[in-house]
């Protein structure tokens, strides 16, 4: 890979640094600050990294001297161009991204261009981690069974990724069964300071990235600036396009003190999430500082950084310090690299200095000693619940979760009647997801709690589906060395796979008799998971109340079997002698946890487990594919399809128009998540996606999940707005993905109604409340919206990534200037005009006209959330992919 740095370098900041016996070229932040009379010590560390990025890529076109001046002043409404060092993908979002690249190569041929121009120009790593499901659990053979099923289910997808691995340069695939992308990134891929050879010189610069998973932010715990973007935006970055962004506001979060005995990193991050979401940090950077940093291990920092999407920030950044170096040492980085990181960070002013008086836009403070044992739920990760108040929280939430009061307070026999379940019983307890499985303290803590429970004769309740899905093979290795895996297995927490599993909706089926009892009696069952997302319908379609908790509490709730038990004050169970056992009786001490971590976690484990990280299993290696430049599409495939985005690429299809006489496809409320818009979990057996699969000879048992079929637009557009818990005001009270087709008055699946409107030549719009598109950085939430014929989404506010994704797909996001959706009293039969979209400029005002027969037309002002000049170009060309392709062809 060849790139040019410093094409202009107006400030003459190109210089060199000698570390050991090697010379490194770099662009000096301090030199730039001196020449611009900037006080660099007052600038947040995260903005210093963006400043270096602009210095290195100054070309007089996408990056100008004025841009460098502006970012040195901090937050302002000013557009800059950011070029990340690399891109990280997981397979759910990675497969459609590679599908798009393959389709772009075909389109390049149609434009009489060279398909090899469509090729990543920066390093791209795709980690297959979202496909394994918890089909088998509770036995020693669970992992082998699940992996075998995973390979069989996903063979077409994996074959396609193998083609991509061979066909595209700068593209690596970490095979299935290795780990979660964020933990692999933290433990292996990330370097903190990156190096690159150009024209015989070695350049050093900060490791930065964007990822197609919103929890890419986890890497900020290791002082690597990165955040989640949609797949389409990531594709543009891969192809050399700068990512357009406004200079972000930076919120400082001052941490003081230290956590109390028995309080975990999970308790801390749920507290931080609650505080920052309440403060309002959407679209902002959060940067942590204060004397409390010294008390936070790197793993704890990564846990906090991971959940930036849940507290709404673009990222939660921790600057480089001695703890950063300690972790790099632990994970097996070379002595030479450690010396480079320290020397470069200190030379560039990127090394944390607690004496600097940084000018943050706002500052919050948290005394770590005030954090209490905490869970979050039952529907949102920011809804913090003190552990002692969990039973009361569930009782208060029950009326909203359950419309059938007849079953309250009653137990219902399961199967042969050996046990009964009722509202509030925990049917899933899962140690899963990147948030906590990268943290050895809470993982070792879960193992020690399981050991203590087994020694007292305790066991998990028979109605609880238990699972352990670590973030990397490092975890299972230290469990094996400590022998704690044996105790976890006795509690039912056998290894089920390496992947997101339950947190992404791959929780697998419950026992048939349990599912029947829940369905027959409309019960509100619970899950407890060590994940980061608990939105409605995400974890399991039959589990309505979902609580985020530490791995230790996942084990505890498996023993308790019910959310109704107050784990602080009530017995969790009885021991083998019939004596009451409290959670405090089996909870390990911090000292014991730390002793285990220090004794058993070593750099040798990391070096061994990552020695052949790209090799994969024998089954993976046996997959053979051609190395052709263009993919040979299989028309019979139900997993991989050539998408329709470029079918008119030869035409001059620049778009610049107002929207006239549009119909409303959906009227939605607040906090509509990307899970609501584009579910990743199971495919309902009676919806449009199921009908399509059955018509294509796919049996119900082989439906797999929406996430696994993201390479097939036919499935995904049928699954758009198909979440079973979504509530559309136009569906006459029916819960799920339905709407009214006003040309006939029928209530239909949203896909069916949308296709009828498309056939009628009628454009569509969607109305929603605040925080529209919160959650995962799911590009199909925008792609599906586009393919349904939706031209605009009008909401009170948008979550950052989804707004960007909509623009990237040519769908216009608009926000109410003064009113909210509730003020409009819409019923759905109105016709909608949106004027002012011609000759569009960033954040231009538009006019909404609501027309209804025999009623006066209502006119309202909207703000068009096309934020930058680059986004204007994307909209005018029908989307970012079309724009990039045309630019490449030029």
C-alpha positions in Angstrom: 0.0 0.0 0.0 1.4 3.4 -1.0 0.1 6.6 0.4 1.5 10.2 0.4 1.7 12.1 3.7 2.3 15.8 4.1 1.6 16.7 0.5 1.4 20.4 1.5 2.6 20.7 5.1 2.0 24.4 5.3 3.4 24.6 8.8 6.5 22.6 8.1 5.8 20.1 10.9 7.4 17.1 9.2 10.3 15.9 11.5 11.9 12.8 12.9 12.2 11.0 16.2 14.9 8.5 17.1 13.8 5.6 19.3 16.5 3.0 20.0 18.4 2.6 16.8 15.5 3.5 14.5 14.4 6.8 13.0 10.7 7.6 12.7 9.2 10.4 10.6 6.2 12.2 12.1 4.2 15.4 11.9 4.7 17.4 15.1 1.6 18.6 16.9 3.7 20.8 19.2 5.4 22.5 16.2 2.0 23.2 14.6 0.7 24.6 17.9 3.7 26.9 18.2 3.3 28.3 14.7 -0.4 28.8 15.2 0.0 30.3 18.7 -2.2 27.5 20.2 -2.0 26.3 23.8 -1.9 22.6 23.1 -2.0 21.8 26.8 -5.6 23.0 27.0 -6.8 20.9 24.0 -8.4 17.5 24.8 -6.2 14.5 23.9 -8.7 13.2 21.5 -8.7 16.4 19.5 -4.9 16.4 19.5 -5.1 13.1 17.6 -7.5 14.6 15.1 -5.1 17.5 14.8 -2.3 15.2 13.9 -4.5 13.5 11.3 -5.1 16.8 9.6 -1.4 17.7 9.6 -0.5 14.4 8.0 -3.1 14.5 5.3 -3.0 18.3 4.5 -3.4 18.4 0.7 -4.9 21.7 0.1 -8.2 20.1 -1.1 -9.8 17.9 1.5 -7.6 19.2 4.3 -6.6 22.9 4.3 -4.6 25.1 6.6 -7.8 26.7 7.9 -9.1 23.2 9.0 -5.9 22.8 11.1 -6.4 26.2 12.6 -10.0 25.5 13.5 -9.5 22.2 15.2 -6.8 23.7 17.3 -9.5 26.0 18.8 -11.7 23.1 19.8 -15.4 22.5 19.3 -17.2 24.5 16.7 -19.7 24.0 13.8 -16.9 23.3 11.3 -16.4 20.5 8.9 -13.2 18.5 8.8 -12.0 15.4 6.9 -10.8 12.5 9.0 -8.9 9.6 7.5 -8.7 6.6 9.9 -5.7 4.3 10.0 -7.8 1.2 9.5 -11.3 -0.4 9.4 -12.7 -3.1 11.7 -15.7 -5.2 10.8 -17.7 -8.0 12.2 -19.4 -10.5 9.9 -23.0 -9.4 10.2 -22.1 -5.9 9.0 -19.0 -7.0 7.1 -20.7 -9.4 4.7 -23.0 -6.8 3.2 -20.1 -4.4 3.0 -18.1 -6.9 1.0 -21.2 -7.6 -1.1 -21.3 -3.9 -1.9 -17.7 -3.9 -2.9 -18.3 -6.9 -5.2 -21.3 -5.1 -6.7 -19.2 -1.9 -7.1 -16.6 -4.0 -9.1 -19.4 -5.1 -11.4 -20.6 -1.5 -11.7 -17.1 -0.4 -12.5 -17.1 -2.8 -15.4 -20.4 -1.4 -16.6 -18.7 2.0 -16.5 -15.9 0.6 -18.7 -13.5 1.0 -15.8 -11.0 -1.3 -14.0 -12.7 -3.4 -11.3 -9.4 -3.5 -9.4 -9.8 0.2 -8.6 -12.5 -1.0 -6.2 -10.1 -2.2 -3.5 -9.4 -1.3 0.1 -6.6 1.3 0.3 -6.2 1.0 4.1 -6.0 -2.2 6.3 -9.3 -3.9 6.9 -9.9 -6.7 9.4 -13.1 -8.6 9.4 -13.7 -10.9 12.5 -16.4 -13.6 12.1 -18.1 -13.4 15.5 -21.8 -12.7 15.1 -22.9 -16.0 13.5 -22.6 -18.6 16.3 -25.9 -19.3 18.1 -26.7 -21.0 21.4 -28.4 -24.1 20.0 -26.6 -26.5 22.4 -25.8 -25.5 26.0 -25.1 -27.0 29.4 -22.9 -29.9 28.2 -19.2 -30.4 27.4 -20.1 -30.9 23.8 -22.0 -27.6 23.4 -19.1 -25.8 21.7 -18.5 -28.6 19.1 -22.2 -28.9 18.3 -22.7 -25.1 17.9 -19.6 -24.7 15.8 -20.7 -27.5 13.5 -24.1 -26.0 13.1 -22.6 -22.6 12.5 -20.4 -23.9 9.7 -23.3 -25.7 8.1 -25.7 -22.7 8.4 -23.3 -20.2 7.1 -21.3 -22.0 4.5 -22.4 -19.7 1.7 -21.5 -16.6 3.6 -18.1 -18.0 4.7 -17.3 -19.1 1.1 -18.1 -15.5 0.0 -15.8 -14.1 2.7 -13.0 -16.5 1.6 -13.4 -15.1 -1.9 -13.1 -11.6 -0.6 -10.0 -12.5 1.5 -8.3 -13.8 -1.7 -9.6 -11.1 -4.1 -9.2 -7.9 -2.2 -5.8 -6.6 -1.0 -5.5 -5.1 2.5 -8.3 -7.3 3.6 -7.9 -10.0 6.4 -10.5 -12.3 7.8 -10.3 -13.7 11.4 -12.1 -17.0 11.1 -15.1 -18.2 13.2 -14.4 -19.6 16.6 -11.6 -17.1 17.4 -13.3 -14.3 19.4 -15.4 -11.1 19.4 -14.0 -8.4 17.1 -13.6 -5.9 19.8 -11.7 -8.2 22.1 -9.5 -9.4 19.2 -8.9 -5.7 18.4 -8.0 -4.9 22.0 -5.8 -7.9 22.6 -4.1 -8.3 19.2 -4.9 -5.9 16.3 -4.5 -2.5 18.0 -1.0 -0.9 18.2 -1.7 2.5 19.9 1.0 3.9 17.6 1.0 2.7 14.0 3.9 2.6 11.6 4.0 2.6 7.8 6.8 2.4 5.3 6.6 5.1 2.5 9.4 5.8 0.1 12.0 4.1 2.3 11.0 6.0 5.4 9.1 4.7 8.5 6.3 7.0 9.6 4.8 6.8 13.1 1.3 8.1 13.8 -1.6 7.4 16.1 -3.6 4.2 15.6 -7.1 5.2 14.7 -10.0 3.3 13.2 -13.7 3.2 12.4 -15.7 0.0 12.7 -19.0 -1.4 11.4 -20.0 -2.2 14.9 -21.0 0.5 17.3 -18.9 -1.0 20.1 -15.8 -0.3 18.1 -15.5 2.4 20.9 -14.1 -0.3 23.2 -10.6 0.4 21.8 -10.7 3.9 23.3 -9.9 2.3 26.6 -6.5 1.5 25.0 -6.0 5.1 23.9 -6.9 4.3 20.3 -9.4 6.8 18.9 -12.2 5.0 17.1 -15.9 4.7 16.8 -18.7 2.9 14.9 -19.9 3.9 11.5 -22.3 2.4 9.1 -21.0 -0.2 6.6 -21.5 2.2 3.7 -19.4 4.9 5.4 -16.8 2.3 6.3 -16.7 1.2 2.6 -16.0 4.8 1.6 -13.1 5.0 4.2 -11.7 1.7 2.8 -11.7 3.2 -0.7 -9.7 6.2 0.3 -12.5 8.7 0.9 -12.2 10.9 4.0 -14.9 10.7 6.6 -16.6 14.1 6.9 -17.4 15.2 10.4 -17.9 18.3 12.5 -15.3 19.2 15.1 -16.9 17.4 18.1 -17.7 18.9 21.5 -15.6 17.1 24.1 -17.2 16.4 27.5 -14.7 15.7 30.3 -15.6 13.1 32.9 -13.5 13.5 36.0 -13.1 10.3 37.9 -11.9 10.4 41.5 -11.4 7.8 44.3 -11.6 4.0 43.8 -14.3 1.4 43.6 -15.4 -0.2 46.9 -15.0 -3.8 47.8 -17.3 -6.1 45.8 -18.2 -3.4 43.2 -17.4 -4.4 39.6 -16.5 -2.7 36.4 -20.0 -3.6 35.2 -21.6 -1.7 38.0 -19.3 1.3 37.1 -20.1 1.3 33.4 -23.9 1.1 34.0 -23.6 4.1 36.4 -21.5 6.0 33.8 -24.1 5.1 31.1 -26.9 6.4 33.2 -25.1 9.7 34.1 -24.0 10.5 30.6 -27.3 9.5 28.9 -29.1 11.8 31.3 -26.6 14.6 30.6 -27.0 14.3 26.8 -23.7 13.5 24.9 -25.0 12.3 21.6 -22.6 13.2 18.8 -19.9 14.3 21.4 -16.6 12.9 22.5 -16.3 12.0 26.2 -12.8 12.0 27.6 -11.9 10.6 31.0 -9.5 12.3 33.4 -8.7 12.7 37.1 -6.9 10.8 39.8 -9.4 8.0 39.6 -7.7 6.8 36.3 -4.9 5.4 38.4 -7.3 3.0 40.1 -8.8 1.8 36.8 -7.2 -1.2 35.1 -7.1 -1.2 31.3 -9.8 -3.9 31.2 -12.0 -1.6 33.3 -11.3 1.3 31.0 -12.2 -0.8 28.0 -15.5 -1.8 29.7 -16.4 1.8 30.1 -15.3 2.8 26.6 -17.2 -0.2 25.1 -20.6 1.3 26.1 -20.2 4.7 24.6 -23.1 4.0 22.2 -25.3 3.2 25.2 -24.5 6.6 26.8 -24.8 8.2 23.3 -21.3 9.5 22.8 -19.3 9.1 19.6 -16.5 7.7 21.9 -15.2 7.5 25.5 -11.5 8.2 25.3 -8.7 7.4 27.8 -5.3 9.0 27.1 -2.0 7.1 27.0 -0.3 6.4 30.3 1.7 3.8 32.2 -1.4 1.5 32.3 -1.5 1.6 28.5 2.1 0.3 28.4 1.3 -2.3 31.1 -1.5 -3.8 29.0 0.6 -3.7 25.8 3.3 -5.7 27.7 0.7 -8.2 29.0 -0.7 -8.8 25.5 2.7 -9.6 24.1 3.8 -6.4 22.2 7.6 -6.1 21.6 10.0 -4.1 23.8 10.8 -2.0 20.7 7.1 -1.2 20.1 6.6 -0.2 23.8 9.5 2.2 23.6 8.0 3.7 20.4 4.6 4.2 22.0 6.1 5.9 25.1 8.6 8.1 23.2 6.1 9.2 20.5 3.3 9.9 23.0 5.5 12.1 25.2 7.1 13.9 22.2 3.6 14.6 20.7 1.9 15.7 23.9 -0.3 12.6 23.9 1.0 11.2 27.2 -1.5 11.9 30.0 -0.4 14.8 32.2 -2.7 15.3 35.2 -1.4 18.8 35.7 -2.7 20.1 32.3 -5.8 22.3 32.5 -7.8 21.0 29.6 -10.7 23.1 28.3 -13.6 20.7 28.0 -17.0 21.9 26.7 -18.6 20.5 29.9 -17.3 18.5 32.9 -19.0 15.8 34.9 -17.6 14.2 38.0 -17.9 10.8 39.5 -16.5 9.6 42.8 -15.8 5.9 42.1 -16.4 5.1 45.7 -20.1 6.0 45.4 -20.8 3.3 42.8 -23.1 0.5 44.0 -24.0 -2.9 42.7 -26.2 -2.3 39.7 -28.1 -3.8 36.8 -29.9 -2.1 33.9 -33.3 -2.8 32.4 -35.7 -4.0 31.6 -35.7 -2.5 28.1 -32.8 0.1 27.9 -29.1 0.0 28.9 -29.2 3.5 30.4 -32.0 2.6 32.8 -29.9 1.9 35.9 -31.4 -0.2 38.7 -29.7 -0.6 42.1 -29.4 -4.3 42.7 -31.5 -4.2 45.8 -34.3 -2.5 43.9 -34.5 -5.1 41.1 -37.7 -6.8 42.3 -39.4 -3.4 42.7 -38.3 -2.3 39.3 -39.7 -5.4 37.7 -43.1 -5.0 39.5 -43.3 -1.4 38.4 -42.4 -2.3 34.8 -44.8 -5.3 34.6 -48.0 -3.4 33.6 -46.2 -1.9 30.6 -44.7 -5.3 29.7 -47.8 -7.4 30.3 -51.3 -6.5 29.2 -52.8 -9.7 30.8 -53.3 -9.0 34.5 -54.9 -12.5 34.9 -51.5 -14.2 35.2 -49.9 -11.8 37.8 -48.7 -13.6 40.9 -49.4 -17.1 39.5 -47.2 -20.0 38.6 -47.8 -22.2 35.6 -46.5 -25.8 35.3 -43.9 -26.6 32.7 -44.1 -29.9 30.7 -44.6 -32.8 33.1 -45.1 -30.4 36.0 -41.8 -30.9 37.9 -41.5 -27.1 38.2 -43.5 -24.0 37.4 -42.6 -20.6 36.0 -44.3 -17.2 36.4 -43.8 -13.6 35.5 -40.3 -12.5 36.5 -38.6 -15.8 36.3 -35.2 -15.8 34.7 -35.2 -18.2 31.7 -31.8 -17.0 30.2 -28.6 -16.3 32.1 -25.8 -15.6 29.6 -22.2 -14.5 30.1 -21.8 -13.0 26.7 -20.7 -9.9 24.7 -17.6 -7.8 24.4 -18.6 -5.5 27.3 -17.4 -7.8 30.0 -15.8 -10.9 28.5 -12.6 -8.9 27.9 -12.4 -8.1 31.6 -10.5 -10.8 33.5 -11.6 -9.6 36.9 -15.3 -10.0 36.3 -14.8 -13.3 34.4 -12.5 -14.8 37.1 -15.0 -13.4 39.6 -17.8 -15.4 37.9 -15.7 -18.5 38.1 -14.9 -18.1 41.7 -18.6 -17.4 42.5 -19.5 -20.6 40.7 -16.9 -22.5 42.7 -18.2 -21.2 46.0 -21.8 -22.0 44.9 -20.9 -25.6 43.9 -19.1 -26.1 47.2 -22.3 -25.2 49.1 -24.3 -27.6 46.9 -26.1 -24.9 44.9 -27.1 -25.2 41.3 -28.8 -23.3 38.5 -32.6 -23.6 38.3 -33.8 -26.0 35.7 -35.8 -23.4 33.7 -32.7 -21.2 33.2 -30.8 -21.5 29.9 -27.2 -20.9 30.8 -24.3 -20.1 28.5 -20.7 -18.9 28.4 -19.5 -17.2 25.2 -16.1 -15.6 25.9 -14.6 -12.8 23.8 -11.5 -14.7 23.0 -9.6 -18.0 23.5 -7.5 -16.2 26.0 -10.4 -16.4 28.5 -10.9 -20.1 28.1 -7.2 -20.7 28.6 -7.0 -18.8 31.9 -10.2 -20.6 33.0 -8.6 -23.9 32.2 -5.4 -22.9 34.1 -7.4 -21.9 37.2 -9.7 -24.9 36.8 -12.6 -22.6 37.3 -14.1 -23.8 34.0 -15.1 -27.0 35.9 -17.2 -25.1 38.4 -18.8 -22.9 35.8 -19.7 -26.1 33.9 -21.3 -27.6 37.0 -23.5 -24.5 37.1 -24.4 -25.0 33.5 -22.1 -22.3 32.1 -20.3 -24.5 29.6 -18.5 -22.9 26.7 -21.0 -22.5 23.8 -18.8 -20.6 21.3 -16.8 -17.4 20.8 -19.1 -14.7 19.7 -21.8 -12.2 20.7 -24.5 -14.9 20.9 -27.2 -13.7 23.3 -26.4 -10.0 23.2 -27.0 -9.9 19.5 -30.1 -12.1 19.6 -28.4 -15.4 18.9 -29.6 -16.8 22.2 -31.1 -19.9 20.4 -34.3 -21.6 21.3 -35.6 -22.2 24.9 -36.8 -25.7 25.7 -40.0 -26.3 23.8 -42.0 -26.8 27.0 -40.8 -23.5 28.4 -41.7 -21.6 25.2 -45.1 -23.2 25.2 -45.8 -22.2 28.8 -44.7 -18.6 28.1 -46.8 -18.3 25.0 -49.9 -20.1 26.4 -50.0 -17.9 29.5 -48.5 -14.6 28.1 -45.8 -14.6 30.7 -43.2 -11.9 31.0 -40.0 -13.9 31.3 -36.6 -12.4 32.1 -33.1 -12.7 30.8 -29.9 -11.6 32.6 -26.9 -11.1 30.4 -23.5 -9.5 30.7 -24.0 -7.6 27.4 -24.6 -4.1 26.4 -28.0 -4.2 24.7 -31.4 -5.2 26.1 -33.8 -3.5 23.7 -37.2 -5.0 23.2 -37.3 -8.2 21.1 -33.5 -8.3 20.8 -32.4 -11.1 23.2 -35.2 -13.6 22.5 -38.6 -12.9 21.0 -40.4 -14.6 23.9 -38.4 -12.8 26.7 -39.8 -9.4 27.3 -37.8 -8.2 30.3 -34.0 -8.1 29.9 -31.4 -7.0 32.4 -27.7 -6.2 31.9 -25.5 -7.3 34.7 -22.0 -8.5 35.5 -20.9 -12.1 34.7 -20.9 -12.7 38.4 -24.6 -11.6 38.7 -25.4 -13.8 35.7 -24.3 -16.8 37.7 -26.2 -15.5 40.7 -29.4 -15.1 38.9 -29.1 -18.5 37.4 -29.1 -19.8 40.9 -31.9 -17.6 42.1 -34.0 -18.2 39.0 -36.1 -15.1 39.5 -35.7 -11.3 39.3 -38.1 -11.1 42.3 -35.3 -12.2 44.8 -33.5 -9.3 46.4 -30.0 -10.5 46.1 -28.7 -8.0 48.7 -31.0 -8.9 51.6 -32.8 -12.2 50.7 -31.4 -15.8 50.5 -30.4 -16.8 46.9 -31.0 -20.4 47.6 -30.6 -23.2 50.2 -27.5 -25.3 50.6 -27.2 -29.1 50.6 -28.2 -29.0 54.3 -31.3 -26.8 53.8 -29.6 -23.7 55.2 -30.2 -20.3 53.6 -27.4 -19.0 51.5 -27.0 -15.3 50.7 -25.2 -13.8 47.7 -22.6 -12.4 50.2 -21.8 -15.9 51.3 -20.5 -16.9 47.9 -19.3 -13.6 46.5 -15.4 -13.7 46.1 -13.3 -10.9 47.6 -11.5 -8.4 45.4 -8.2 -9.7 46.9 -8.8 -13.3 45.8 -9.9 -12.2 42.3 -6.8 -10.1 41.9 -4.6 -12.9 43.1 -6.0 -15.3 40.5 -5.7 -12.7 37.7 -2.1 -11.9 38.6 -1.1 -15.6 39.0 -2.7 -17.0 35.9 -3.0 -14.2 33.3 0.4 -13.8 31.4 1.7 -12.6 28.1 2.5 -16.2 27.1 -1.3 -16.9 26.9 -1.8 -14.0 24.5 1.2 -14.9 22.3 0.2 -18.5 22.1 -3.5 -17.9 21.3 -2.9 -15.3 18.7 0.1 -17.0 17.0 -2.2 -18.3 14.2 -5.1 -16.0 14.5 -5.9 -16.0 10.7 -5.5 -19.7 10.1 -8.9 -21.0 11.3 -10.1 -24.5 11.8 -9.7 -27.4 9.3 -13.3 -26.8 8.1 -12.5 -23.2 7.4 -9.3 -24.0 5.5 -11.2 -26.6 3.4 -13.4 -23.9 1.9 -12.1 -23.3 -1.7 -13.1 -20.4 -3.9 -11.9 -18.8 -7.1 -9.6 -15.7 -7.0 -11.4 -13.8 -9.7 -11.6 -10.1 -9.6 -15.4 -10.1 -9.9 -17.6 -12.4 -7.8 -19.5 -15.1 -9.7 -23.0 -14.6 -8.2 -25.0 -17.7 -7.6 -28.6 -16.8 -8.6 -29.9 -19.7 -6.4 -28.2 -18.4 -3.2 -30.5 -17.2 -0.5 -27.5 -15.7 1.5 -25.6 -13.6 -1.1 -27.3 -11.5 -3.8 -26.1 -8.8 -6.1 -27.9 -5.7 -4.6 -29.8 -3.2 -6.9 -28.0 0.0 -5.8 -26.0 0.4 -9.1 -28.6 -0.8 -11.7 -28.9 2.7 -13.2 -25.2 3.7 -12.7 -24.7 4.5 -16.4 -27.5 7.1 -16.3 -27.0 10.7 -15.1 -29.0 10.1 -11.9 -28.0 13.1 -9.8 -30.9 13.7 -7.4 -32.1 17.2 -6.5 -35.8 17.4 -5.8 -38.6 18.1 -3.4 -40.9 15.4 -2.2 -44.6 15.7 -3.3 -47.8 13.8 -2.3 -45.9 11.2 -0.2 -47.8 8.7 2.0 -46.8 7.9 5.6 -45.5 4.4 6.0 -45.2 4.5 9.8 -45.7 6.8 12.7 -43.4 5.7 15.5 -42.6 6.8 19.0 -39.4 7.7 21.0 -36.2 5.6 21.2 -36.9 3.6 18.0 -33.8 1.5 17.8 -32.0 0.0 14.8 -33.2 -3.4 16.2 -36.8 -2.1 15.7 -35.9 -1.0 12.2 -33.8 -4.0 11.1 -33.8 -6.9 13.6 -30.8 -9.2 13.7 -32.3 -12.1 15.4 -34.7 -14.9 14.5 -36.9 -14.6 11.3 -40.6 -14.8 12.2 -42.2 -17.9 10.7 -45.1 -16.1 9.1 -43.7 -12.8 7.8 -42.7 -11.6 4.3 -39.1 -12.8 4.8 -40.3 -16.3 5.8 -42.6 -16.3 2.7 -39.6 -15.4 0.5 -37.4 -18.1 2.0 -40.1 -20.8 1.7 -40.7 -19.9 -1.9 -37.0 -20.4 -2.5 -37.1 -23.9 -1.0 -35.6 -23.0 2.4 -37.1 -25.0 5.2 -38.1 -23.3 8.5 -35.3 -25.0 10.4 -32.8 -23.4 8.0 -34.1 -19.9 8.2 -31.1 -18.8 10.3 -31.2 -15.2 11.4 -31.7 -11.8 9.8 -28.1 -11.0 10.8 -26.8 -14.0 9.0 -28.7 -13.1 5.8 -27.6 -9.5 5.5 -25.9 -10.4 2.2 -29.3 -10.9 0.7 -31.3 -7.6 0.1 -34.5 -9.6 -0.7 -34.5 -11.0 2.9 -33.4 -7.8 4.6 -35.9 -5.4 2.9 -38.7 -7.8 3.9 -37.3 -7.7 7.5 -37.2 -3.9 7.7 -39.5 -2.7 10.5 -40.3 -6.4 11.2 -39.4 -6.4 14.9 -42.2 -8.1 16.8 -42.2 -5.4 19.4 -42.4 -2.3 17.2 -45.5 -0.2 17.6 -46.7 1.7 14.5 -49.6 4.0 15.1 -51.0 3.1 11.7 -51.4 -0.6 12.5 -54.8 -0.4 14.3 -53.2 -1.6 17.6 -51.4 -4.6 16.1 -47.9 -5.0 17.6 -45.1 -5.8 15.1 -44.2 -4.8 11.6 -47.6 -3.7 10.2 -49.1 -0.6 8.7 -52.2 0.5 6.9 -52.2 0.7 3.1 -54.4 3.7 2.7 -55.3 3.1 -0.9 -57.4 0.2 0.2 -57.6 0.6 4.0 -56.0 -2.9 4.6 -53.5 -3.5 7.4 -50.6 -5.3 5.9 -47.0 -6.2 6.7 -44.9 -3.0 6.2 -43.0 -4.6 3.3 -46.1 -5.6 1.5 -47.7 -2.1 1.9 -44.4 -0.4 0.8 -44.2 -2.5 -2.3 -47.7 -1.6 -3.3 -46.9 2.1 -2.8 -43.8 1.6 -5.0 -45.9 0.0 -7.7 -48.3 3.0 -7.4 -45.3 5.4 -7.9 -46.0 7.0 -4.5 -43.0 8.2 -2.4 -43.0 7.4 1.3 -42.0 9.1 4.6 -41.7 8.0 8.2 -42.5 10.1 11.3 -40.9 9.4 14.7 -40.1 10.8 18.0 -36.7 11.5 19.7 -33.5 9.4 19.5 -34.6 7.7 16.3 -32.1 5.0 15.3 -30.4 4.5 18.6 -28.4 1.3 19.1 -26.2 -0.7 16.8 -24.5 0.8 13.8 -26.7 -1.2 11.5 -26.4 -0.1 7.9 -29.4 -2.3 6.9 -31.6 -0.1 9.0 -30.9 2.6 6.3 -30.5 0.3 3.3 -33.9 -1.4 4.0 -35.5 2.0 4.5 -34.2 3.1 1.1 -35.3 -0.1 -0.6 -38.9 0.2 0.8 -39.2 3.5 -1.1 -38.8 5.8 1.9 -37.5 9.2 0.8 -37.4 11.0 4.2 -37.5 10.3 7.9 -38.9 13.1 10.0 -38.1 12.8 13.7 -37.6 14.9 16.9 -33.9 13.8 17.0 -31.6 11.2 15.5 -28.9 9.0 16.9 -25.5 9.9 15.3 -24.7 6.7 13.3 -28.2 6.1 11.9 -28.5 9.7 10.7 -25.3 9.3 8.8 -26.4 5.9 7.4 -29.7 7.4 6.1 -27.8 10.1 4.3 -25.4 7.5 2.9 -28.3 5.7 1.4 -29.9 8.8 -0.1 -32.7 9.0 2.6 -33.1 12.6 3.9 -33.3 12.9 7.7 -35.3 16.0 8.9 -36.0 17.2 12.4 -38.8 19.3 13.8 -37.7 22.8 14.6 -40.2 23.6 17.3 -43.0 20.9 17.6 -43.0 17.2 18.2 -44.9 14.4 16.5 -47.5 14.3 19.2 -48.5 17.9 18.4 -49.5 17.0 14.8 -52.3 14.5 15.6 -51.5 12.5 12.5 -53.7 9.5 11.7 -51.9 8.4 8.5 -54.3 9.4 5.7 -52.5 12.7 5.2 -50.5 13.5 2.1 -47.0 15.0 2.7 -45.0 17.6 0.8 -41.4 18.5 1.8 -40.2 21.6 0.0 -36.8 23.3 0.1 -34.7 20.2 -0.9 -33.6 21.7 -4.2 -30.2 23.4 -4.2 -29.6 21.9 -0.8 -26.9 23.2 1.6 -25.9 21.8 5.0 -28.6 22.1 7.7 -30.9 24.0 5.3 -34.4 24.6 6.5 -37.2 22.8 4.7 -41.0 23.2 4.7 -43.3 20.4 5.8 -46.8 20.5 4.3 -49.4 18.2 5.7 -52.5 17.9 3.5 -55.8 16.3 4.3 -59.0 16.3 2.5 -61.5 18.9 3.7 -58.9 20.3 6.2 -56.6 23.3 5.8 -53.0 22.5 5.0 -50.6 22.6 7.9 -47.2 24.1 7.3 -44.2 23.6 9.6 -40.5 24.3 9.5 -38.0 21.4 9.5 -34.2 21.3 9.7 -32.6 19.1 7.1 -29.9 17.1 8.9 -27.6 16.9 6.0 -24.7 18.3 8.0 -21.8 18.7 5.7 -20.9 19.5 2.1 -19.8 15.9 1.6 -23.2 14.7 2.7 -24.8 17.1 0.2 -22.8 15.3 -2.6 -24.0 11.9 -1.3 -27.6 12.9 -1.4 -27.4 14.5 -4.8 -25.8 11.3 -6.2 -28.3 8.9 -4.6 -26.0 7.7 -1.9 -22.4 7.5 -0.8 -21.6 4.3 -2.8 -22.8 5.9 -6.1 -20.8 9.0 -5.3 -17.6 7.1 -4.5 -17.9 4.9 -7.6 -18.2 7.9 -9.9 -15.2 9.6 -8.2 -13.2 6.4 -8.7 -14.2 6.3 -12.3 -13.0 9.9 -12.8 
